[in-house]
Amino acid sequence: MAIGMTLKMALNAPVSDLAKSEPVCVLIGGGHAHVAVLADWIRRGLPSGEGNRARVRPTLLTPHPTLRYSGMVPGWISGEHPADAGLVDLVALANAAGVQLVQDRCVGIDHERRIVKTEAGAQIPFDFASIDTGGVGRARAMLGEDQRLLDIRPIDRFVDQVAQFQPAPGRIAVIGGGAGGVELVFALRNASLFDGAAPDATLVAGAQGILPGFSSGVRGRVTSELAAQAITIIEQDAVLADGVLSAGGQSLEPVDMIIAALGSGAPEWPMASGLDCDTQGFIAVDQYQRSLSHPRIFAAGDVALRTDTQVPHSGVHAVHAGPVLAANLRAVLEGGKPIRSHQPRPASLYLLSTGNGSAIASYGRLSAQGRWVARLKRWIDRRWITSYAHLTRQV
């Protein structure tokens, strides 16, 4: 099937007609794992159908023409690189892979008819589907409404909101003591986006404190660096009520910008569509990233929850799950069974930028700090981004 096939043909063809010749695979979302699937299809060609009947006819459904790599957003804020340095071109990848791209958003799945439903009202048939949409923001659900409040999810909207924020904030509060909150408060303290002096910054880490789950050495380095940069640390839960931000019963006002880095929430449509989910709405998957309730559907990244082992919601694990997902999709599309599983290592490498040209490394109980760590982070980030750009140029 030609890449230039019209959208009308793609969305209106009956499922029964498609199944006779070309197995249909729909990638729902353009997340970290799905770009690895696209890369696999570019390198190795599209999977053949069961018994080599015909090539698989794939579609990528995503609301955005690019994937923004969240790990490079703090570097953009602190002026380390331009905003577009952290973008993966999904349109170019889809074209190179022979995948039709539909720029729209999934709102549900009809499992009986094998139909993916979109926000614009389209219905896309599928034989197999994979979901990698990322999580959703939960700042307002947890804190309430406030015009100063910016949620880091979805990341594209967050970048636009920060870039357009007026007037330039003099005082900023970041809510959340995880790796994302720590990197963002360092970046904002050193922000080159705002006119005038660097803003005053406060990190409201919550009752669990800074970087729960990280080693004492890493927490100590981060705490010392926060103090060195005159960033206030509050290890109490934030409360936002009646236009006042407070923590531990004490007002933090005045505050011009409030950044919520509170982790990922689950979209509503997977549970509403009948997929087996946990109580928070994350899609329950097995060791092969396959839905427990619907084996023709796979899921990876922040939208999924592994039930066989604990895998944190982070870009690190979404990236590692990508090649595994690609292998399993190829296997089932060619009539086989899933063959690979992402098994998290005992420790993962985290590189936390401090916004001033340095960074802090964490690997299990080990930690390090310095400009060389920042150089390593830049090298890893840019290598990941450029690997996909190279793929599109080779086609």
C-alpha positions as CSV (number, residue, x, y, z in Angstrom):
1,M,0.0,0.0,0.0
2,A,1.5,3.4,-1.0
3,I,2.4,5.8,1.8
4,G,0.4,8.5,0.0
5,M,-2.9,6.6,0.4
6,T,-5.6,9.0,1.3
7,L,-6.8,9.3,4.9
8,K,-10.3,8.6,3.7
9,M,-9.3,5.2,2.3
10,A,-7.4,4.3,5.5
11,L,-10.1,5.2,7.9
12,N,-13.1,3.9,6.1
13,A,-11.9,0.5,4.8
14,P,-13.9,-2.3,6.5
15,V,-12.0,-4.4,9.0
16,S,-13.0,-7.6,7.2
17,D,-11.6,-6.4,3.9
18,L,-8.3,-5.3,5.4
19,A,-7.8,-8.5,7.3
20,K,-8.0,-10.6,4.1
21,S,-4.8,-9.1,2.7
22,E,-2.9,-6.7,4.9
23,P,-2.7,-7.1,8.7
24,V,-3.3,-3.7,10.2
25,C,-1.2,-2.4,13.1
26,V,-2.0,1.0,14.8
27,L,0.5,2.7,17.0
28,I,-1.4,4.9,19.3
29,G,0.8,7.8,20.5
30,G,4.3,9.0,19.5
31,G,6.1,8.2,22.7
32,H,9.7,7.0,23.4
33,A,8.9,3.3,22.9
34,H,7.1,3.9,19.6
35,V,9.9,5.8,18.0
36,A,12.0,2.6,18.6
37,V,9.3,0.6,16.8
38,L,9.5,3.0,13.9
39,A,13.3,2.8,13.9
40,D,13.1,-1.0,13.8
41,W,10.7,-0.9,10.8
42,I,13.1,1.5,9.0
43,R,16.2,-0.7,9.6
44,R,14.6,-4.1,9.0
45,G,11.5,-3.3,6.9
46,L,7.9,-3.7,7.8
47,P,6.9,-7.0,9.4
48,S,5.4,-9.5,6.9
49,G,1.9,-10.8,7.6
50,E,1.3,-14.2,9.0
51,G,2.7,-16.8,6.6
52,N,4.2,-14.0,4.6
53,R,0.8,-13.2,3.1
54,A,1.4,-9.5,2.8
55,R,3.3,-6.7,4.4
56,V,1.7,-5.2,7.5
57,R,-0.1,-1.9,6.9
58,P,0.7,0.3,9.8
59,T,-0.7,3.7,11.1
60,L,0.8,6.0,13.7
61,L,-1.9,8.0,15.5
62,T,-0.5,11.0,17.4
63,P,-1.7,14.6,18.0
64,H,1.8,15.9,17.5
65,P,4.2,15.8,14.5
66,T,7.2,15.6,16.8
67,L,8.2,13.9,20.0
68,R,9.7,16.2,22.6
69,Y,12.4,14.4,24.7
70,S,11.5,15.5,28.3
71,G,15.1,14.9,29.5
72,M,16.3,17.9,27.5
73,V,13.7,20.4,28.6
74,P,15.6,21.6,31.7
75,G,18.6,22.2,29.5
76,W,16.5,24.4,27.2
77,I,15.2,26.4,30.2
78,S,18.7,27.0,31.5
79,G,19.9,28.1,28.1
80,E,22.1,25.0,27.4
81,H,20.4,24.4,24.0
82,P,17.5,25.7,21.9
83,A,14.0,24.3,22.3
84,D,14.0,22.3,19.0
85,A,17.2,20.4,20.0
86,G,15.1,17.9,21.9
87,L,12.6,17.1,19.1
88,V,12.3,13.8,17.2
89,D,10.6,14.3,13.8
90,L,7.7,11.7,13.9
91,V,6.6,12.7,10.4
92,A,10.0,11.9,8.9
93,L,10.3,8.7,10.8
94,A,6.8,7.5,9.7
95,N,7.5,8.4,6.1
96,A,10.9,6.5,6.2
97,A,9.2,3.5,7.8
98,G,6.3,3.3,5.3
99,V,3.8,4.2,8.1
100,Q,0.8,6.4,7.6
101,L,0.6,9.2,10.1
102,V,-2.7,10.4,11.3
103,Q,-2.4,13.6,13.4
104,D,-5.2,13.2,15.8
105,R,-5.8,12.0,19.4
106,C,-7.2,8.6,20.5
107,V,-10.3,8.8,22.7
108,G,-11.3,5.2,22.9
109,I,-11.2,1.6,21.5
110,D,-14.1,-0.5,20.3
111,H,-12.7,-4.0,20.9
112,E,-15.6,-5.9,19.4
113,R,-15.2,-4.1,16.1
114,R,-11.5,-3.6,16.5
115,I,-11.8,0.2,15.9
116,V,-9.6,3.0,17.3
117,K,-11.7,6.1,17.8
118,T,-10.2,9.6,17.5
119,E,-11.0,13.0,18.8
120,A,-11.9,14.2,15.3
121,G,-14.4,11.4,14.9
122,A,-12.3,9.1,12.7
123,Q,-12.5,5.3,13.1
124,I,-9.3,3.4,12.4
125,P,-9.5,-0.4,12.1
126,F,-6.8,-2.6,13.6
127,D,-5.7,-6.2,13.9
128,F,-3.1,-5.3,16.5
129,A,-2.6,-2.0,18.4
130,S,0.1,-0.6,20.6
131,I,-0.4,2.3,23.1
132,D,2.4,4.7,24.0
133,T,0.6,8.0,24.6
134,G,2.3,9.0,27.8
135,G,0.6,9.9,31.0
136,V,-1.5,13.0,31.8
137,G,-1.0,15.9,34.2
138,R,-2.7,15.7,37.6
139,A,-1.7,19.1,39.1
140,R,-5.2,20.5,39.2
141,A,-6.7,17.3,40.5
142,M,-4.2,17.3,43.4
143,L,-3.8,21.1,44.0
144,G,-6.8,22.8,42.5
145,E,-7.2,25.7,40.0
146,D,-4.8,28.6,39.8
147,Q,-3.8,30.7,36.8
148,R,-0.1,30.6,37.9
149,L,-0.1,26.8,37.9
150,L,1.8,25.0,35.1
151,D,1.8,21.2,34.9
152,I,4.8,19.5,33.3
153,R,2.5,17.1,31.5
154,P,1.9,17.2,28.6
155,I,5.4,18.3,28.0
156,D,4.7,20.2,24.8
157,R,2.1,22.4,26.4
158,F,4.4,23.0,29.3
159,V,7.2,24.2,27.1
160,D,4.8,26.6,25.3
161,Q,3.4,27.9,28.6
162,V,6.9,28.6,30.0
163,A,8.1,30.3,26.9
164,Q,5.0,32.5,26.8
165,F,4.8,33.3,30.5
166,Q,4.3,37.0,31.1
167,P,5.4,39.0,32.9
168,A,8.8,37.4,33.8
169,P,8.4,35.7,37.1
170,G,10.4,37.0,40.0
171,R,9.5,34.1,42.4
172,I,8.9,30.5,41.3
173,A,7.8,27.5,43.3
174,V,8.3,23.9,42.0
175,I,6.0,21.3,43.6
176,G,7.5,17.8,43.7
177,G,10.7,16.4,45.0
178,G,11.4,13.7,42.4
179,A,14.1,13.9,39.7
180,G,11.9,16.0,37.4
181,G,11.1,18.6,40.1
182,V,14.8,18.8,41.2
183,E,16.1,19.3,37.6
184,L,13.4,21.9,36.9
185,V,14.0,24.0,40.0
186,F,17.7,24.1,39.1
187,A,16.9,25.0,35.5
188,L,14.5,27.8,36.5
189,R,16.9,29.3,39.0
190,N,19.4,29.7,36.1
191,A,16.8,30.4,33.4
192,S,17.8,32.4,30.4
193,L,14.2,32.7,29.2
194,F,13.2,35.5,31.5
195,D,14.3,39.1,31.3
196,G,16.2,40.6,34.3
197,A,17.7,38.8,37.3
198,A,17.4,35.1,37.9
199,P,14.1,34.3,39.7
200,D,14.0,33.3,43.4
201,A,13.2,29.6,43.5
202,T,11.6,27.3,46.1
203,L,11.4,23.5,45.9
204,V,8.4,22.1,47.8
205,A,9.5,18.5,47.9
206,G,6.7,17.1,49.9
207,A,6.6,15.0,53.1
208,Q,8.7,12.3,51.5
209,G,11.5,14.7,51.0
210,I,14.0,15.1,48.1
211,L,14.5,12.2,45.7
212,P,12.8,9.4,47.6
213,G,14.2,6.1,46.5
214,F,17.6,7.6,45.7
215,S,20.8,7.0,47.7
216,S,21.8,9.2,50.6
217,G,24.8,10.3,48.7
218,V,22.8,11.6,45.8
219,R,20.3,13.3,48.2
220,G,23.2,14.9,50.0
221,R,24.7,16.3,46.9
222,V,21.4,17.7,45.7
223,T,20.6,19.2,49.1
224,S,24.1,20.9,49.2
225,E,23.7,22.2,45.6
226,L,20.2,23.6,46.3
227,A,21.7,25.5,49.3
228,A,24.6,26.7,47.2
229,Q,22.2,28.2,44.6
230,A,20.1,29.8,47.4
231,I,17.1,27.6,46.5
232,T,14.7,27.2,49.4
233,I,13.8,23.6,50.3
234,I,10.5,22.8,52.0
235,E,9.9,19.1,52.9
236,Q,6.2,19.5,53.4
237,D,3.2,18.9,51.2
238,A,2.0,21.8,49.2
239,V,-1.6,23.2,49.5
240,L,-3.1,25.6,47.0
241,A,-6.4,27.1,48.3
242,D,-8.1,30.4,47.7
243,G,-5.2,31.7,45.6
244,V,-2.6,31.0,48.3
245,L,0.2,28.5,48.1
246,S,1.3,27.1,51.4
247,A,3.2,24.2,52.9
248,G,3.4,23.0,56.5
249,G,0.8,25.6,57.4
250,Q,3.0,28.5,56.2
251,S,2.2,30.7,53.3
252,L,4.8,30.8,50.5
253,E,3.3,33.9,48.9
254,P,4.0,35.9,46.9
255,V,4.7,33.4,44.1
256,D,4.5,34.3,40.4
257,M,4.8,30.9,38.8
258,I,4.0,27.5,40.2
259,I,5.4,24.4,38.5
260,A,3.8,21.0,39.3
261,A,6.1,18.0,38.9
262,L,3.9,15.5,40.6
263,G,4.3,12.4,38.4
264,S,2.2,10.9,35.8
265,G,-1.6,10.3,35.8
266,A,-3.4,7.9,33.6
267,P,-5.8,9.0,30.8
268,E,-9.4,8.1,31.3
269,W,-10.1,6.4,27.9
270,P,-8.2,3.0,28.4
271,M,-10.3,2.1,31.4
272,A,-13.5,3.5,29.8
273,S,-12.7,1.3,26.8
274,G,-12.7,-1.9,28.9
275,L,-8.9,-2.5,29.1
276,D,-7.8,-4.1,32.3
277,C,-6.3,-1.3,34.4
278,D,-5.1,-0.7,37.9
279,T,-7.2,1.5,40.3
280,Q,-5.5,4.6,39.0
281,G,-6.3,3.8,35.3
282,F,-2.9,2.6,34.1
283,I,-3.1,-0.3,31.5
284,A,-2.1,-3.6,33.1
285,V,0.5,-5.4,31.0
286,D,2.5,-8.6,31.3
287,Q,6.2,-9.1,30.8
288,Y,5.8,-8.7,27.1
289,Q,4.1,-5.3,27.4
290,R,0.8,-7.0,26.3
291,S,-2.6,-6.1,27.8
292,L,-3.8,-8.7,30.4
293,S,-7.3,-8.4,29.1
294,H,-6.8,-7.9,25.3
295,P,-3.8,-9.8,24.0
296,R,-4.0,-8.0,20.6
297,I,-3.1,-4.7,22.4
298,F,0.3,-3.7,23.7
299,A,1.2,-0.7,25.9
300,A,4.4,0.9,27.1
301,G,5.7,4.0,28.8
302,D,3.8,6.1,31.4
303,V,0.4,4.8,30.3
304,A,1.3,1.2,31.2
305,L,1.8,-0.8,34.4
306,R,3.9,-3.9,34.4
307,T,2.2,-6.5,36.7
308,D,5.1,-9.0,36.8
309,T,7.7,-6.6,38.2
310,Q,8.0,-3.0,39.4
311,V,9.0,-0.6,36.6
312,P,9.0,3.1,37.5
313,H,7.3,5.6,35.2
314,S,10.3,7.3,33.7
315,G,11.8,8.1,30.3
316,V,14.7,5.8,31.1
317,H,12.5,2.7,31.2
318,A,10.3,3.8,28.3
319,V,13.5,4.0,26.2
320,H,14.6,0.6,27.2
321,A,11.1,-0.9,26.6
322,G,11.2,0.4,23.0
323,P,13.3,-2.3,21.3
324,V,11.5,-5.0,23.3
325,L,8.1,-3.7,22.1
326,A,9.4,-3.6,18.5
327,A,10.5,-7.2,18.7
328,N,7.2,-8.4,20.2
329,L,5.1,-6.5,17.7
330,R,7.2,-8.0,14.8
331,A,6.7,-11.5,16.3
332,V,2.9,-11.3,16.7
333,L,2.4,-9.5,13.4
334,E,4.2,-12.4,11.6
335,G,2.1,-15.0,13.3
336,G,4.3,-15.8,16.3
337,K,4.3,-15.1,20.0
338,P,6.0,-12.3,22.0
339,I,9.6,-13.2,22.6
340,R,11.3,-10.4,24.7
341,S,10.8,-8.7,28.0
342,H,12.4,-5.6,29.5
343,Q,13.9,-6.6,32.9
344,P,15.0,-3.5,34.8
345,R,18.5,-3.5,36.1
346,P,19.2,-3.4,39.8
347,A,20.2,0.2,39.3
348,S,19.6,2.8,36.6
349,L,21.8,5.7,35.6
350,Y,20.2,9.1,36.3
351,L,22.0,12.4,35.3
352,L,20.5,15.4,37.0
353,S,21.5,18.8,35.5
354,T,22.0,21.5,38.1
355,G,21.4,24.3,35.6
356,N,24.8,25.9,36.0
357,G,26.9,23.8,33.7
358,S,27.3,20.9,36.1
359,A,25.3,17.8,36.9
360,I,24.9,15.1,39.5
361,A,25.1,11.4,38.6
362,S,23.2,8.6,40.4
363,Y,23.8,4.9,39.9
364,G,22.5,2.8,42.8
365,R,24.5,3.8,45.9
366,L,27.1,5.6,43.8
367,S,27.0,9.3,43.1
368,A,29.3,11.9,41.4
369,Q,29.1,15.6,40.5
370,G,30.8,17.9,38.1
371,R,31.0,19.4,34.7
372,W,32.1,16.1,33.3
373,V,28.8,14.6,34.3
374,A,27.0,17.4,32.5
375,R,29.1,16.6,29.4
376,L,28.1,13.0,29.7
377,K,24.5,13.9,29.9
378,R,24.6,16.1,26.9
379,W,26.4,13.3,24.9
380,I,23.8,10.7,25.9
381,D,20.8,13.0,25.2
382,R,22.1,14.2,21.8
383,R,23.2,10.7,20.7
384,W,19.6,9.5,21.3
385,I,18.1,12.3,19.4
386,T,20.5,12.3,16.5
387,S,20.2,8.5,16.1
388,Y,16.7,9.0,14.8
389,A,17.6,12.0,12.6
390,H,20.3,9.8,11.0
391,L,17.8,7.1,10.2
392,T,15.6,9.5,8.2
393,R,18.6,10.9,6.3
394,Q,19.7,7.4,5.2
395,V,16.4,6.6,3.5
